[in-house]
Amino acid sequence: MATDVIMPALGMAQDTGTVLRWLRGEGERVARGDPLLEIQTDKATVEVESPADGRLAGVRAAAGDEVPVGQVVAVVVADGEPLPEPAPPVPQPAQLPAQGRRLASPKARRMAAELGIEISALQGTGPGGAVLAADVHAAGAAPPAGGPPAEEATPPAPAPLAAAPPAPTVPTGSVWRIMAERTTESWQGVPHFFLHRQVDAGRLLSWRAAAVDRPGGERTSHTDLLIRVASEALTRHPRINATWRDGVVELEAEIGIGIAVATEDGLVVPVLRGTGALGLAGITARRIEMVERARSARLTPDDLTGGTFTISNLGMYGVDSFNAILNAPQAAILAVGRIADRVVPVNGVPAVRPTLELSLSCDHRVIDGARGAEFLETLAALIEEPAGLIG
């Protein structure tokens, strides 16, 4: 049996992916896990791997093509196996599932609700006739049939003024544009609130120094320590390790820490899954791998899924503190500033101590102020006294 190679979906807000280039040619032998093509999705530039051993055949999308998620772009066939015939078009009646609800992506439904457009009245261009965000956008931008009534005709425009020279622009790729779209949707659609805490970072500095002194620990970073601390805090506060979906709070069974990584193309958030069970050495190795893959545009779809909590650390840029926008549908994101010497009261006496500014952004649909404060208290206590986590 031929195995389909499909355009993957990495997020609820993704409708399509763009083929950047094929890494293997038609008829070339491939093994399961070999990179086949490079695509650009709503999160990053990633490689799609071969789902089986065999020969690449039936390539149906060229470089530059924008393809709906779930659509077959090629197949992998075994030696001697004939190329399967292309699947026939899905008939129009199949556009409605058995329950009578029109096929549409979550993003398309959200846009249609905001614009007051009836999904069932739209012609979908996605797989099986599914309505995509682009279909909703086209319907919202189209003028009403027949044009405006005569009495509402637009008066003649005044003579234009001399055109000003065009403003300079900065070229942006699709990763940057999609990042802008997703952060806008999160900021406008998710009720944020922010909690701030200053913590003593003296023990954190000692912990890192001890880790660096160990064999193989020279690349351990403060972010690695914070991932270890956050994983423990999330274990103690499972309500924070949750998402908001379809009006329901879903508790996640596994902890997946996303780390915000700045690349030339824009911000991406690869995920370190299962960090609750990893030691510090395992976290460091995994973080180094993810950052290197992100900055060389070699992230895979698997690298970008499974996140339940995100850490954004700008301390290396000299930033004291900032508020981060939630990485929806996650319920919280931790913004971390630089470690700096500051004058603080110690036993009622002014003292200079290394301190760290933390800001926790929360989705108020999942977390209330008290729960967020309790989690941040645990996080601060573990940073100031991480003895139980060192090892």
C-alpha positions in Angstrom: 0.0 0.0 0.0 1.2 3.5 -0.9 1.7 5.8 2.1 0.4 9.4 1.8 2.6 12.4 2.6 0.3 15.1 3.8 0.6 18.8 4.7 0.8 18.7 8.5 -1.2 20.9 10.9 0.8 22.2 13.8 -1.9 24.4 15.4 -5.6 25.1 15.7 -5.2 28.4 13.8 -3.4 26.8 10.8 -5.3 26.4 7.5 -2.5 25.9 5.0 1.2 25.4 4.6 3.6 26.5 1.9 6.0 24.2 0.1 9.4 25.8 0.1 11.4 23.1 -1.6 11.6 19.4 -2.1 14.6 17.7 -0.5 14.1 14.5 -2.5 13.2 14.0 -6.1 10.5 12.0 -7.8 11.4 8.3 -7.9 14.2 8.7 -5.3 14.5 6.0 -2.7 13.7 7.2 0.9 13.7 5.6 4.3 11.2 6.3 7.1 12.3 9.5 8.9 14.2 10.9 6.0 13.4 14.6 5.3 11.3 14.9 2.1 10.4 18.5 1.8 10.6 21.9 3.6 7.4 23.7 4.4 6.4 26.9 6.1 3.5 26.7 8.5 1.8 29.0 10.9 4.6 28.4 13.4 7.9 28.0 11.6 9.8 26.5 8.7 9.9 22.8 9.2 10.9 19.6 7.5 8.4 16.9 6.7 9.8 13.4 7.1 9.0 10.3 5.1 6.3 8.2 6.8 7.6 4.9 5.3 10.4 3.2 3.4 10.1 3.2 -0.4 10.3 5.6 -3.3 8.9 9.1 -3.5 6.2 9.3 -6.1 3.2 11.3 -7.2 4.5 14.7 -6.2 1.4 17.0 -6.4 2.7 20.3 -5.1 5.6 22.5 -6.3 7.8 24.9 -4.5 5.8 28.0 -3.7 2.4 26.2 -3.6 0.1 26.9 -0.7 -1.6 23.7 0.3 -4.5 23.1 2.7 -3.6 21.1 5.8 -4.4 17.4 5.5 -4.0 17.4 1.7 -1.8 14.8 0.1 1.3 16.3 -1.5 3.0 13.0 -2.5 3.1 9.3 -1.8 5.8 6.8 -0.8 5.5 3.5 -2.6 7.3 0.2 -2.2 9.6 -1.2 -4.9 7.5 -2.5 -7.8 4.3 -1.0 -6.5 2.4 1.0 -9.1 1.6 4.6 -8.4 -2.0 4.9 -7.1 -4.5 6.8 -9.1 -5.3 10.3 -7.7 -8.3 10.3 -5.4 -11.5 11.6 -7.1 -12.8 15.0 -6.1 -15.1 14.9 -3.0 -18.7 15.3 -4.2 -20.5 18.5 -3.1 -23.0 16.7 -0.8 -20.0 15.3 1.2 -19.2 18.8 2.4 -21.7 18.3 5.2 -20.8 15.8 7.8 -23.4 13.3 9.0 -24.5 15.6 11.8 -25.2 18.4 9.3 -22.4 20.8 10.4 -20.4 22.4 7.7 -16.7 21.4 7.5 -14.6 24.4 8.4 -11.4 25.1 10.2 -11.5 26.5 13.8 -9.9 29.8 12.5 -12.5 30.1 9.8 -15.4 29.6 12.3 -13.9 32.2 14.6 -13.5 34.8 11.8 -17.0 34.1 10.5 -18.5 34.7 13.9 -16.6 38.0 14.2 -17.8 39.1 10.8 -21.3 37.9 11.2 -21.0 35.6 8.2 -22.9 32.3 7.9 -20.4 29.4 7.4 -23.0 27.3 5.6 -23.4 29.9 2.9 -19.7 29.9 1.9 -18.0 27.8 -0.8 -15.0 26.1 0.8 -11.7 25.5 -0.9 -10.2 23.2 1.6 -10.0 19.4 1.7 -13.5 17.9 1.2 -14.9 21.4 0.6 -14.0 22.6 4.0 -14.2 26.4 4.6 -10.8 28.0 5.3 -10.0 31.4 6.7 -9.2 32.7 3.3 -12.7 31.8 2.1 -14.2 33.8 5.0 -11.9 36.7 4.4 -12.9 36.8 0.7 -16.6 36.7 1.6 -16.1 39.6 4.1 -14.2 41.7 1.7 -16.7 41.2 -1.2 -19.1 44.1 -1.9 -22.9 43.4 -1.7 -24.4 42.2 -5.0 -25.7 45.0 -7.2 -23.6 47.7 -5.5 -24.8 50.4 -3.2 -28.3 52.0 -3.6 -28.4 55.1 -5.8 -29.2 57.4 -2.9 -26.1 56.1 -1.1 -23.8 56.7 -4.1 -20.4 57.9 -3.1 -19.9 61.6 -4.0 -17.0 62.4 -6.4 -13.7 62.4 -4.6 -11.8 65.7 -4.3 -8.7 66.1 -6.5 -5.9 64.2 -4.9 -3.0 66.0 -3.3 0.5 65.5 -4.6 1.5 61.9 -3.7 4.0 61.6 -0.9 7.0 59.4 -1.5 6.4 55.9 -0.3 7.5 55.1 3.2 10.4 52.6 3.5 9.3 49.0 4.3 11.0 46.1 5.9 10.6 42.7 4.0 8.9 40.2 6.2 8.5 36.5 5.6 5.5 34.3 6.3 6.9 33.3 9.7 6.9 36.9 10.9 3.5 37.6 9.4 2.0 34.6 11.0 3.6 35.4 14.3 2.0 38.9 14.1 -1.4 37.3 13.3 -1.2 34.8 16.2 -0.1 37.3 18.8 -2.8 39.7 17.7 -5.5 37.0 18.0 -4.2 36.0 21.4 -4.0 39.6 22.7 -7.5 40.4 21.4 -9.2 37.1 22.2 -7.7 36.0 25.5 -8.4 37.9 28.7 -4.8 38.5 30.0 -3.8 39.4 33.5 -0.2 39.8 34.8 1.5 39.0 38.1 5.0 40.3 39.0 7.5 39.1 41.5 11.1 40.0 42.4 13.1 37.0 43.6 16.6 36.6 45.1 18.7 34.8 42.5 21.7 34.1 44.7 21.0 30.3 45.0 20.2 30.2 41.3 23.6 31.6 40.4 25.3 29.1 42.8 23.3 26.2 41.2 24.4 27.2 37.7 28.0 27.6 38.8 27.9 24.1 40.3 26.3 22.6 37.2 28.9 24.3 34.9 31.8 22.9 36.9 30.6 19.3 36.3 31.8 17.4 33.3 29.6 18.3 30.3 27.8 21.0 32.2 29.6 24.0 30.6 26.6 24.9 28.4 24.0 24.8 31.2 22.1 28.1 31.1 19.8 30.0 33.5 16.9 29.0 31.2 17.7 25.4 31.8 17.4 25.9 35.6 14.1 27.8 35.1 12.7 25.0 33.0 13.6 22.6 35.8 12.0 24.9 38.4 8.9 25.5 36.3 8.4 21.8 35.7 8.4 21.2 39.4 6.0 24.1 40.1 3.6 22.8 37.3 3.6 19.4 38.9 2.5 20.9 42.2 -0.1 23.2 40.5 -1.7 21.1 37.7 -4.4 23.7 37.1 -1.7 26.0 35.5 -0.7 23.1 33.2 -3.9 23.5 31.3 -5.6 24.9 28.2 -8.9 26.5 27.3 -10.7 24.7 24.5 -14.4 25.1 23.5 -15.4 26.5 26.8 -13.7 23.8 28.9 -10.6 23.8 31.0 -8.5 20.8 29.9 -5.8 19.6 32.3 -2.7 18.3 30.4 -1.4 14.9 31.4 2.2 15.8 30.4 4.4 18.9 30.9 5.8 20.5 27.8 7.8 23.6 28.2 8.0 25.9 25.1 11.0 28.2 24.9 10.7 31.4 22.9 13.6 31.5 20.4 14.3 34.6 18.2 15.4 33.7 14.7 16.1 35.8 11.5 12.6 34.9 10.2 10.7 35.7 13.5 9.9 34.2 16.9 9.4 30.4 17.1 8.6 28.3 20.2 10.0 24.8 20.1 8.8 22.5 22.9 10.7 20.4 25.4 8.3 17.6 26.2 8.3 15.5 29.4 10.5 17.9 31.3 8.9 16.8 34.6 10.9 13.5 34.2 14.1 15.0 32.8 17.1 15.9 35.0 19.0 19.1 34.4 21.5 17.4 32.1 18.7 16.1 29.9 17.0 19.5 29.8 20.2 21.2 28.8 20.9 18.8 26.0 17.3 19.0 24.7 17.3 22.8 24.9 20.6 23.1 23.0 19.3 20.8 20.3 16.0 22.7 20.0 17.6 26.2 19.8 20.1 25.0 17.2 17.4 23.4 15.1 15.2 26.6 15.3 18.0 28.9 14.2 19.0 26.7 11.3 15.3 26.3 10.2 15.4 22.5 10.8 12.5 22.2 13.2 10.1 19.3 12.6 6.4 19.3 13.2 7.0 17.2 16.3 9.3 19.8 17.7 6.5 22.4 17.8 3.7 20.4 19.4 2.8 19.4 22.9 3.6 22.7 24.7 1.6 23.4 27.9 3.6 26.3 29.3 6.1 28.8 27.8 9.2 30.6 29.1 10.4 33.8 27.4 13.8 34.9 28.7 15.1 38.3 27.6 17.7 38.7 30.4 20.6 38.2 28.0 19.5 41.4 26.2 19.7 43.4 29.4 15.9 43.7 29.8 14.9 44.2 33.5 11.2 43.0 33.1 8.4 42.7 30.5 5.0 41.3 30.0 4.6 38.5 27.5 1.6 37.7 25.3 0.1 34.3 25.9 0.9 31.4 23.5 -2.7 30.3 23.2 -4.2 27.9 24.0 -1.7 27.6 26.8 -2.9 29.2 30.1 0.3 30.9 31.2 3.7 32.2 30.0 6.6 33.2 32.2 8.6 36.4 31.2 12.1 36.5 32.7 14.3 39.5 32.9 18.0 39.9 33.7 19.7 39.0 37.0 21.1 42.2 38.4 22.4 43.5 41.7 19.7 45.6 43.4 19.3 47.2 46.8 16.7 45.1 48.7 15.8 44.8 52.4 17.3 41.8 54.2 16.2 41.4 57.8 15.2 45.1 57.8 18.6 46.3 56.6 19.3 47.5 53.0 21.6 45.1 51.2 22.8 44.5 47.6 21.6 41.2 46.3 21.4 39.6 42.8 17.7 39.6 42.0 15.5 38.4 39.1 12.3 40.0 37.9 9.5 37.6 36.9 6.2 38.3 35.2 3.5 35.7 34.8 0.9 36.2 32.1 -2.3 34.3 32.7 -5.5 33.4 30.8 -8.3 34.5 33.2 -10.6 31.9 31.8 -8.4 29.1 33.2 -6.5 30.8 36.1 -7.8 33.3 38.6 -5.6 35.7 40.6 -5.3 33.5 43.6 -4.2 30.4 41.7 -1.8 32.4 39.6 -0.3 33.9 42.8 0.1 30.5 44.5 1.9 29.2 41.5 4.2 32.2 41.3 4.9 31.8 45.1 5.9 28.2 44.5 8.1 29.2 41.6 9.8 32.0 43.6 10.4 29.7 46.5 12.0 27.0 44.3 14.3 29.6 42.7 15.4 31.0 46.1 15.8 27.5 47.6 16.2 24.9 44.9 18.0 22.3 47.1 15.5 19.6 46.3 16.0 20.0 42.6 19.8 20.0 42.4 21.2 16.8 41.3 
